[in-house]
Amino acid sequence: MTEQGFPAGEIDTSRPHPARMYDYYLGGKDNYEVDREAADRIVDAAPEVVVGARANRDFLQRAVSFLAERGVRQFIDIGTGIPTSPNTHEIAHSVAPDARIAYIDNDPIVATHAGARLLGTGNTGFFLADMRDPQTILGHPTISELIDFDQPVALMLVSVLHFVTDEEDPRGMVTTLGEALPDGSYLVLSHATADFHAEKAGEVTAVYKNATAVLTPRSHAGVLEFFDGYDLVEPGLVQVNHWQQEVPEDEPPVGVYGAVARKR
Ligand SMILES: C[S@@+](CC[C@H](N)C(=O)[O-])C[C@H]1O[C@@H](n2cnc3c(N)ncnc32)[C@H](O)[C@@H]1O
């Protein structure tokens, strides 16, 4: 078991945190009044955010099962979030008990909960790091301990890149992380979009601006660029509720794109 804890006293409860707001959307209890107020403002402006968060979570679970069933035994899950069961390691282990999972998040509250809930086995680790510093992630001892870069790896960037602004060069980060992966590895990525609710994007991004992260929704073409150098698994980059499952034609858009893709 690998753990890098974080003193609870350093957790900022004066401003909303995306991880805790997301926990609230998913019906969790690991959130504070300040998070609920911000999340409620978003839900008032764009009620589909709650459906989108749950659809995103379901996508993550389907993607991990899909990859574990195809023999992937290593997962680097960046932007883990406050653990919501079943998490990546529980799904992977239900298929392959020997699967190894490195979780990374930059929010101390996630570290606090990760200690209790993510680290049940010897082949799961968590550490605090920022995806804007991919070299530190790749060089971290927990990664060396858990991940063999001679074997296929699933890099999971699920609902995290929209917290990286264009100026911070998210494509460069995905490229740096992807270069470390051997051929036959996979990228699992989902991302918020305003393609379907453009008129609400202003209010949603304004609430996040007040939080500890800026939200940058991206278009289908903008999200697709992250998959340069990868072959998309069917059905390609779609709204997450459509990924490898049938949904009724009249189901409203969820506003989150997602795909799984294989490194060339
Ligand atoms: C919406 S949650 C997604 C959780 C999980 N991946 C899922 O899809 O269910 C986004 C997570 O990304 C984390 N995050 C945001 N910016 C980050 C960054 N620059 N580096 C690492 N983690 C980040 C947040 O703290 C939060 O826990």
The ligand as an SDF file (V2000), in Angstrom:
LIG
                    3D

 27 29  0  0  0  0  0  0  0  0999 V2000
  -14.9000   16.2470  -11.7230 C   0  0  0  0  0  0  0  0  0  0  0  0
  -13.7430   15.4310  -10.6900 S   0  0  0  0  0  0  0  0  0  0  0  0
  -13.5170   13.9180  -11.5910 C   0  0  0  0  0  0  0  0  0  0  0  0
  -13.3190   12.7070  -10.7200 C   0  0  0  0  0  0  0  0  0  0  0  0
  -13.1870   11.3930  -11.4730 C   0  0  0  0  0  0  0  0  0  0  0  0
  -12.0700   11.4000  -12.4080 N   0  0  0  0  0  0  0  0  0  0  0  0
  -14.4570   11.0890  -12.2340 C   0  0  0  0  0  0  0  0  0  0  0  0
  -14.5200   11.3720  -13.4350 O   0  0  0  0  0  0  0  0  0  0  0  0
  -15.4110   10.6040  -11.6330 O   0  0  0  0  0  0  0  0  0  0  0  0
  -12.2650   16.3270  -11.0980 C   0  0  0  0  0  0  0  0  0  0  0  0
  -11.0910   16.0290  -10.2020 C   0  0  0  0  0  0  0  0  0  0  0  0
   -9.9140   16.5620  -10.8140 O   0  0  0  0  0  0  0  0  0  0  0  0
   -9.1060   17.1440   -9.8130 C   0  0  0  0  0  0  0  0  0  0  0  0
   -8.2370   18.1330  -10.4590 N   0  0  0  0  0  0  0  0  0  0  0  0
   -8.5770   19.3380  -10.9560 C   0  0  0  0  0  0  0  0  0  0  0  0
   -7.5050   19.9610  -11.4730 N   0  0  0  0  0  0  0  0  0  0  0  0
   -6.4500   19.1130  -11.3080 C   0  0  0  0  0  0  0  0  0  0  0  0
   -5.0600   19.1890  -11.6200 C   0  0  0  0  0  0  0  0  0  0  0  0
   -4.5520   20.2760  -12.2120 N   0  0  0  0  0  0  0  0  0  0  0  0
   -4.2640   18.1560  -11.2820 N   0  0  0  0  0  0  0  0  0  0  0  0
   -4.7670   17.0630  -10.6680 C   0  0  0  0  0  0  0  0  0  0  0  0
   -6.0820   16.9320  -10.3370 N   0  0  0  0  0  0  0  0  0  0  0  0
   -6.9120   17.9400  -10.6570 C   0  0  0  0  0  0  0  0  0  0  0  0
  -10.0930   17.7470   -8.8360 C   0  0  0  0  0  0  0  0  0  0  0  0
   -9.5020   17.9450   -7.5630 O   0  0  0  0  0  0  0  0  0  0  0  0
  -11.1860   16.7030   -8.8260 C   0  0  0  0  0  0  0  0  0  0  0  0
  -10.9570   15.7480   -7.8300 O   0  0  0  0  0  0  0  0  0  0  0  0
  1  2  1  0
  2  3  1  0
  2 10  1  0
  3  4  1  0
  4  5  1  0
  5  6  1  0
  5  7  1  0
  7  8  2  0
  7  9  1  0
 10 11  1  0
 11 12  1  0
 11 26  1  0
 12 13  1  0
 13 14  1  0
 13 24  1  0
 14 15  1  0
 14 23  1  0
 15 16  2  0
 16 17  1  0
 17 18  1  0
 17 23  2  0
 18 19  1  0
 18 20  2  0
 20 21  1  0
 21 22  2  0
 22 23  1  0
 24 25  1  0
 24 26  1  0
 26 27  1  0
M  CHG  2   2   1   9  -1
M  END
$$$$
